[in-house]
Amino acid sequence: MTLPANWKGEIMNEQLYKRSPTAIFSQVGEDIVALNVQGGRCYGMEKVTAAVWNMLEKPISARSMCDRLLQIYDVEPEICRSDVARLLGEFQAEGIVDAVPGSESPAG
């Protein structure tokens, strides 16, 4: 998979993201298994990745995701931003997350 050269900057702006309606997923204990039916790929998600996936139920910005994750996990803000941007880029490239129009409500 090749990400665009400017993927991190694009992802960390106020763009909203949401699970793709074509992605099928199931909770398995504390983990999540997601399937991209069109691509035929299956993804196992644990802890932080599962937390991000759960946040993607409704449109949310990467910035808001990081704000929430920083309240839950002991991680440096720059590492959180980098990891969330990378994860969203991968999810988008795989077709299980979409960028969506609109703006975030003040509550996130």
C-alpha positions as CSV (number, residue, x, y, z in Angstrom):
1,M,0.0,0.0,0.0
2,T,1.3,3.5,-0.9
3,L,0.0,6.5,0.9
4,P,0.1,10.0,-0.7
5,A,3.1,12.1,0.1
6,N,1.0,14.6,2.0
7,W,-1.3,12.1,3.8
8,K,-0.4,13.1,7.3
9,G,-1.2,16.8,6.8
10,E,-4.4,16.1,5.1
11,I,-5.6,13.7,7.8
12,M,-4.8,16.0,10.7
13,N,-6.8,18.9,9.5
14,E,-10.5,19.2,10.5
15,Q,-11.6,16.6,8.0
16,L,-14.2,14.2,9.4
17,Y,-13.9,10.5,9.1
18,K,-16.5,7.7,9.5
19,R,-16.6,3.9,9.1
20,S,-17.4,3.0,5.5
21,P,-20.9,1.6,5.1
22,T,-19.4,-1.3,3.1
23,A,-17.2,-2.4,6.1
24,I,-18.6,-5.3,8.1
25,F,-17.4,-5.7,11.7
26,S,-18.1,-7.6,14.9
27,Q,-17.1,-7.2,18.5
28,V,-15.2,-10.3,19.7
29,G,-14.6,-9.8,23.4
30,E,-12.7,-6.5,23.7
31,D,-11.4,-6.8,20.2
32,I,-13.0,-6.0,16.8
33,V,-12.8,-7.9,13.6
34,A,-13.6,-5.9,10.4
35,L,-14.1,-7.1,6.9
36,N,-13.8,-5.1,3.7
37,V,-16.1,-7.2,1.5
38,Q,-15.1,-5.5,-1.7
39,G,-11.4,-6.0,-1.1
40,G,-11.8,-9.4,0.7
41,R,-9.6,-8.4,3.6
42,C,-10.1,-9.0,7.3
43,Y,-8.7,-6.8,10.1
44,G,-8.2,-7.6,13.7
45,M,-8.2,-4.6,16.1
46,E,-7.2,-4.6,19.7
47,K,-7.2,-1.9,22.4
48,V,-6.2,1.5,20.9
49,T,-7.1,0.5,17.3
50,A,-10.5,-0.8,18.5
51,A,-11.0,2.4,20.4
52,V,-10.4,4.4,17.2
53,W,-12.8,2.2,15.3
54,N,-15.5,2.7,17.9
55,M,-15.0,6.5,17.7
56,L,-15.6,6.2,13.9
57,E,-19.2,5.2,14.5
58,K,-20.1,8.9,14.0
59,P,-18.2,11.5,11.9
60,I,-15.1,12.7,13.9
61,S,-11.9,14.5,13.2
62,A,-8.5,13.0,13.8
63,R,-7.8,15.9,16.2
64,S,-10.9,14.9,18.3
65,M,-9.8,11.3,18.3
66,C,-6.4,12.2,19.6
67,D,-8.0,14.4,22.3
68,R,-10.0,11.5,23.5
69,L,-7.1,9.0,23.3
70,L,-4.8,11.3,25.3
71,Q,-7.4,11.3,28.1
72,I,-7.4,7.4,28.2
73,Y,-3.8,6.4,27.3
74,D,-0.4,7.6,28.5
75,V,1.1,8.6,25.2
76,E,2.9,11.7,23.9
77,P,0.6,14.0,21.8
78,E,2.9,13.9,18.8
79,I,3.0,10.1,18.8
80,C,-0.7,9.9,19.2
81,R,-1.2,12.3,16.2
82,S,1.2,10.4,14.1
83,D,-0.3,7.0,14.9
84,V,-3.9,8.2,14.3
85,A,-3.0,9.8,11.0
86,R,-1.2,6.6,9.9
87,L,-4.1,4.4,11.0
88,L,-6.7,6.6,9.3
89,G,-4.6,6.7,6.1
90,E,-4.4,2.9,6.1
91,F,-8.1,2.5,6.8
92,Q,-8.9,4.9,4.0
93,A,-6.5,3.1,1.6
94,E,-8.2,-0.2,2.5
95,G,-11.7,1.2,2.0
96,I,-13.0,0.7,5.5
97,V,-13.1,4.3,6.5
98,D,-14.3,7.3,4.5
99,A,-13.7,11.0,4.7
100,V,-17.1,12.6,5.0
101,P,-18.4,16.2,4.5
102,G,-19.5,18.4,7.3
103,S,-18.2,19.9,10.5
104,E,-17.9,18.5,14.0
105,S,-20.3,19.5,16.7
106,P,-18.7,21.2,19.7
107,A,-19.1,18.0,21.8
108,G,-17.0,16.1,19.2
